[in-house]
Amino acid sequence: MKRKENRREHEAPAASAEVDPSARRRRWMRVRIGLLASLVLVGAVLVTRRAWELTIEHGPALRAMAEQQQLRDIRLAPKRGTIYDRHGAELAVSVDVESVFANPRLMRARGVDTDRAAADLARVLDLDRAVIATRLRQDRYFVWIERQVSPVEADAVRSLAIEGVQMTDEARRFYPNRELAAHLLGFANVDGVGIEGLELSMEERLRGAVDPVPAVRDRRGRVVFSDQLLDERAAQGDDLYLTIDKTIQHVVERELALGVQTAEARAGSVVVMDPQTGEILAMASYPTFNPNEPGRSPTENRRNRAIADRLEPGSTIKPFTVSAALAAGVIRPDQLFDVSGNDPHGTVGRMHIGDDVIRDTHPRAEPITASEVLIYSSNIGAALIGNDLGRHRLYRSFRRFGFGEPTGVPLPGETGGVLRHHTRWYDLDLATISFGQGMSATTLQLATAMSAIANGGRLMEPHLVARIVDGHGTLVEEALPRVERQVIPARTARLVADMLTAVTGEGGTGPQAAIDGYLVAGKTGTAQKADHRRGGYAADLYVASFVGFVPAQDPRLVIAVVIDEPMVNHYGGPVAGPVFRRIGQATLRHLGVPAETGGDALAEIERRLARAERAGARAEADADAAPPMVVEREPRDGEVVVPDLAGRTVRAALLELRRVGLAFRVEGTGLVLAQDPSPGAVAPRGTTVRLVLERAEAGAREPVAASAAPRAPRTRGRTLTTVVRP
């Protein structure tokens, strides 16, 4: 029994052993599945957590980082705007040219002989071999070899087939007319940035938009795609249309060069303006330069002398002295001036002011009129007129003509000249400034001031840029004629213009400026140059000039010619006069201005003055014969007698009304024709008097000190904006 029981005990574990392996496998399978599920669950949690970090927690920062790496902003090289003349002729354009660059690292990796490559490139590009070799030895991916080469040079470099040397396109500023208007246009450097002239002052307009443009770039930084690269508006400069006439500019530069060379002068400048609108039709300086190759000319040649050189104007200032005195009423047109001088030795034409002496080039023993002061260019006569006018009024008049301040044209380097305040003048300064010594001005200032005499007394703002147009042809900005202020009355301007016509007639100082078929009004100038080393004035250095307008009766052109340091002759008439004449002849022919007269200018002015004197005598006789004003009754307190204002100018009438305490209302222009209340009536103080004005008949004598409405300016189809400033 015990054996059977023991046998059963031994057999039972054997049976259980047969069942245990499968159970263990199942249990192990469940364990592995659990472990795998746990791992999957943990992985899912980690992935979810990481996804949360990437998309939610750090998403914006990672997105910005990706955009920074892939969508970098690039700046497109803008297409620079074109500069045209008034008729649309191109003066400055941008063209695509090729530039040569190299990759020194690639050349070294490919085993290129850099010394031989440098020698070949130096030969075809005409460069220094050592400089190119130094560039090719640099440890860089990019170096410039030569920028903006010619097509022939580009083909020669391409034929060398040097590995690592490549070509790229760049925009180059090109001036198709070479030296034409070089000082106005200026030039741009190799990067297309304006350096001088309009290229500098109008840089923001010409350069165009430089806003960053988003683009997709690869790992090397190369642009793969950009929507805005196909849009030409992304970087497009504005186009400038100037008031310059290309044909007139060519004539001016040609004749100026001839005049400077003929007189063996140091330099010269010319400005041509339309006196009615203030448009600058031409501006030239000599010597000049080629803006395509500015480095080949001396720096001095690149200076725009018409606006940058301050020169004493000499006798060309006398018309403005006479105009100011006539407008102020301190002199009369027929007043005589003793210009014989006060020399103790009896020498005619010498006036002593202290220890200094003022001399006349054409001394005259007999008294002369204001017109003859201009005709014979009398320094003593101008000094006497300036003394009658006084320091304050002379200074104020010159400032109103624009002297002593820049004109405001959009050109860099403009100077305002020198006109010291009248409180710093001595007696000698008053005399010398009256005839253009002791002050300085630019050629443009002289032309602008003379335009005021030519157009009826209005100082026009000179402008050079007519309009600005964007890349689509849309008008962005337009410069309209603008009146700065009424400098002198219109009748005074016409009277002085008549006087100036005699300067170019027989017996005047500027017959060389007379133009056949046209009546020319102008003034010569001869000024000694200051000696800045020793002080005083140089004995043999002069500035010769001529400033005038033509035709005198209906001016279309104002031309200012200044020749610096002429050697052959130093007087303004024979030196600057012929330049004025040749420029005027060619320009009038170009503009199609018909001839008006061929007579003698002196005889013409004498006829005009005679007619004016006869008309004035008749007017004075009529005034003497007029019955006296009858006062209706004696005024009581608070009442005044209305004065007789018939025949008076606006200014004179208003001054009289203000004096007695009456208000006014003006209708019309010219002289007072009628008034209400009538003369002699008794009216309460402050009553408004209605004045009816009417222009005087042609040829009638008008007071030179009165202000009058200017003639309607001729704008040839353009709108004239009048802004009268004090």
Secondary structure, DSSP 8 states (H G I E B T S, - for coil): -HHHHHHHHHHHHHHHHHHHHHHHHHHHHHHHHHHHHHHHHHHHHHHHHHHHIIIIISHHHHHHHHHHHHEEEE----B---EE-TTS-EEEEEEEEEEEEE-HHHHHHTT--HHHHHHHHHHHHT--HHHHHHHHTSS-S-EEEEEEE-HHHHHHHHHH--TTEEEEEEEEEE-TTTTTTHHHH-EE-TTS-EEEHHHHHTHHHHH-----EEEEE-TT--EEE-GGGG-GGGSB--EEEES--HHHHHHHHHHHHHHHHHTT-SEEEEEEE-TTT-BEEEEEEES---TTSGGGS-GGGGS-HHHH--B--GGGGHHHHHHHHHHHTSS-TT--B--SB--TT--TTEEEETTEEEE-SS--SS-B-HHHHHHTT-HHHHHHHHHHH-HHHHHHHHHHTTTTS----S-TT----B---GGG--HHHHHHHHTT-S-BB-HHHHHHHHHHHHTTSEEE--BSEEEEE-TTS-EEEE---EEEEE-S-HHHHHHHHHHHHGGGSTTSS-GGG--TTS--EEEEEEEEEE-TTTSSEEEEEEEEEEEEEESSSS--EEEEEEEES-SS---HHHHHHHHHHHHHHHHHHHHT------S-HHHHHHHHHHHHHHHHHHHHHHHHHS-----SS---TTEEE----TT-BHHHHHHHHHHHT-EEEEESSSEEEEEES-TT-EEETT-EEEEEEE---TT----TT----------TT---EE----
